[in-house]
Amino acid sequence: MQEIVEFISGAMIGGVVGNTTHDGLKVILGSSFDKLSSYLSNNEKLKFEGALEMLFEQNKELKQQIMDLQQGKKIDKSFVDIKKSKIDIDLGDGGEATGSFKKIDESTIRIR
């Protein structure tokens, strides 16, 4: 557990937007990322570790996803819950859309 805690804290403290590990953690941890980051910023290591442990208990896949990120495996959750999204894609002049979104039910995706 300590190794994964050190990996996460190091990526949060030393990471910047655009850094693969930092951005990957933001995707994996979702809304918990900011709270965990604030614990680190306020030097509240026990709260940070406790919150992580609780997250791992609530979501068994979370720890594995972070370990995969640590090992350099690709994490792609870019289309999670896309049925509820309001994506608006502008293809510009001469843009061409393939059938990649054909089967998304109840989507509000508009391709112009």
C-alpha positions as a Markdown table, in Angstrom:
| # | Residue | x | y | z |
|---|---|---|---|---|
| 1 | Met | 0.0 | 0.0 | 0.0 |
| 2 | Gln | 2.8 | 2.4 | 0.9 |
| 3 | Glu | 4.3 | 2.1 | -2.6 |
| 4 | Ile | 1.0 | 3.2 | -4.3 |
| 5 | Val | 0.6 | 6.0 | -1.8 |
| 6 | Glu | 4.0 | 7.3 | -2.6 |
| 7 | Phe | 3.4 | 7.0 | -6.3 |
| 8 | Ile | 0.1 | 9.0 | -6.1 |
| 9 | Ser | 1.4 | 11.7 | -3.8 |
| 10 | Gly | 4.5 | 12.1 | -5.9 |
| 11 | Ala | 2.5 | 12.4 | -9.1 |
| 12 | Met | 0.1 | 14.9 | -7.5 |
| 13 | Ile | 2.8 | 17.1 | -5.9 |
| 14 | Gly | 5.3 | 17.0 | -8.8 |
| 15 | Gly | 2.8 | 16.7 | -11.7 |
| 16 | Val | 1.4 | 19.4 | -13.9 |
| 17 | Val | -1.4 | 19.4 | -16.3 |
| 18 | Gly | -0.2 | 17.7 | -19.5 |
| 19 | Asn | 1.9 | 15.2 | -17.6 |
| 20 | Thr | 0.7 | 11.7 | -18.5 |
| 21 | Thr | 0.7 | 10.4 | -14.9 |
| 22 | His | -0.8 | 13.5 | -13.4 |
| 23 | Asp | -3.6 | 13.6 | -16.0 |
| 24 | Gly | -4.1 | 9.8 | -15.7 |
| 25 | Leu | -4.6 | 10.2 | -12.0 |
| 26 | Lys | -7.2 | 12.9 | -12.5 |
| 27 | Val | -9.1 | 10.7 | -14.8 |
| 28 | Ile | -8.9 | 7.6 | -12.5 |
| 29 | Leu | -9.7 | 9.5 | -9.3 |
| 30 | Gly | -12.3 | 11.8 | -10.8 |
| 31 | Ser | -13.8 | 14.2 | -8.3 |
| 32 | Ser | -11.6 | 12.8 | -5.5 |
| 33 | Phe | -8.5 | 14.1 | -7.1 |
| 34 | Asp | -8.9 | 17.7 | -5.8 |
| 35 | Lys | -9.7 | 16.6 | -2.2 |
| 36 | Leu | -6.7 | 14.3 | -2.1 |
| 37 | Ser | -4.5 | 17.1 | -3.6 |
| 38 | Ser | -5.7 | 19.5 | -0.9 |
| 39 | Tyr | -4.7 | 17.1 | 1.8 |
| 40 | Leu | -1.2 | 17.0 | 0.3 |
| 41 | Ser | -1.0 | 20.7 | -0.1 |
| 42 | Asn | -2.0 | 21.2 | 3.6 |
| 43 | Asn | 0.5 | 18.5 | 4.7 |
| 44 | Glu | -2.2 | 16.3 | 6.0 |
| 45 | Lys | -0.6 | 12.9 | 5.1 |
| 46 | Leu | -2.8 | 10.8 | 7.5 |
| 47 | Lys | -6.0 | 12.3 | 6.0 |
| 48 | Phe | -4.6 | 11.7 | 2.5 |
| 49 | Glu | -3.8 | 8.0 | 3.2 |
| 50 | Gly | -7.1 | 7.4 | 5.0 |
| 51 | Ala | -9.1 | 8.9 | 2.1 |
| 52 | Leu | -7.1 | 6.8 | -0.4 |
| 53 | Glu | -7.8 | 3.6 | 1.7 |
| 54 | Met | -11.5 | 4.4 | 1.8 |
| 55 | Leu | -11.6 | 5.0 | -2.0 |
| 56 | Phe | -9.9 | 1.6 | -2.5 |
| 57 | Glu | -12.4 | -0.1 | -0.3 |
| 58 | Gln | -15.3 | 1.5 | -2.1 |
| 59 | Asn | -14.0 | 0.8 | -5.6 |
| 60 | Lys | -11.9 | -2.4 | -5.9 |
| 61 | Glu | -10.9 | -1.6 | -9.5 |
| 62 | Leu | -9.4 | 1.8 | -8.5 |
| 63 | Lys | -6.2 | 0.4 | -7.1 |
| 64 | Gln | -5.6 | -1.8 | -10.1 |
| 65 | Gln | -6.2 | 1.2 | -12.5 |
| 66 | Ile | -3.6 | 3.2 | -10.6 |
| 67 | Met | -1.2 | 0.3 | -10.6 |
| 68 | Asp | -1.7 | 0.0 | -14.4 |
| 69 | Leu | -0.9 | 3.7 | -14.7 |
| 70 | Gln | 2.2 | 3.2 | -12.6 |
| 71 | Gln | 3.3 | 0.5 | -15.0 |
| 72 | Gly | 2.8 | 2.7 | -18.0 |
| 73 | Lys | -0.4 | 1.0 | -19.3 |
| 74 | Lys | -2.8 | 3.2 | -21.2 |
| 75 | Ile | -5.9 | 4.4 | -19.2 |
| 76 | Asp | -8.7 | 5.5 | -21.4 |
| 77 | Lys | -12.0 | 6.6 | -19.9 |
| 78 | Ser | -12.6 | 9.3 | -22.4 |
| 79 | Phe | -16.1 | 8.1 | -23.4 |
| 80 | Val | -17.4 | 6.9 | -20.0 |
| 81 | Asp | -21.1 | 7.9 | -19.6 |
| 82 | Ile | -21.1 | 9.4 | -23.1 |
| 83 | Lys | -24.9 | 8.8 | -23.4 |
| 84 | Lys | -25.3 | 11.6 | -20.9 |
| 85 | Ser | -22.8 | 14.0 | -22.4 |
| 86 | Lys | -23.4 | 17.1 | -24.4 |
| 87 | Ile | -20.4 | 16.9 | -26.7 |
| 88 | Asp | -20.5 | 19.3 | -29.6 |
| 89 | Ile | -17.9 | 18.6 | -32.3 |
| 90 | Asp | -17.0 | 21.2 | -35.0 |
| 91 | Leu | -15.3 | 19.5 | -37.9 |
| 92 | Gly | -14.6 | 22.7 | -39.8 |
| 93 | Asp | -14.6 | 23.2 | -43.5 |
| 94 | Gly | -14.2 | 19.9 | -45.3 |
| 95 | Gly | -14.5 | 17.9 | -42.1 |
| 96 | Glu | -15.7 | 14.4 | -42.5 |
| 97 | Ala | -17.5 | 12.3 | -39.9 |
| 98 | Thr | -17.3 | 8.5 | -39.9 |
| 99 | Gly | -20.0 | 6.2 | -38.4 |
| 100 | Ser | -18.2 | 6.1 | -35.0 |
| 101 | Phe | -21.1 | 7.6 | -33.1 |
| 102 | Lys | -24.0 | 5.8 | -35.0 |
| 103 | Lys | -25.1 | 3.6 | -32.2 |
| 104 | Ile | -25.1 | 6.0 | -29.3 |
| 105 | Asp | -28.7 | 6.1 | -28.0 |
| 106 | Glu | -30.2 | 9.2 | -26.5 |
| 107 | Ser | -27.0 | 11.2 | -27.1 |
| 108 | Thr | -27.0 | 14.9 | -27.6 |
| 109 | Ile | -23.9 | 14.8 | -29.7 |
| 110 | Arg | -24.0 | 17.2 | -32.6 |
| 111 | Ile | -21.5 | 17.0 | -35.4 |
| 112 | Arg | -21.4 | 20.0 | -37.7 |
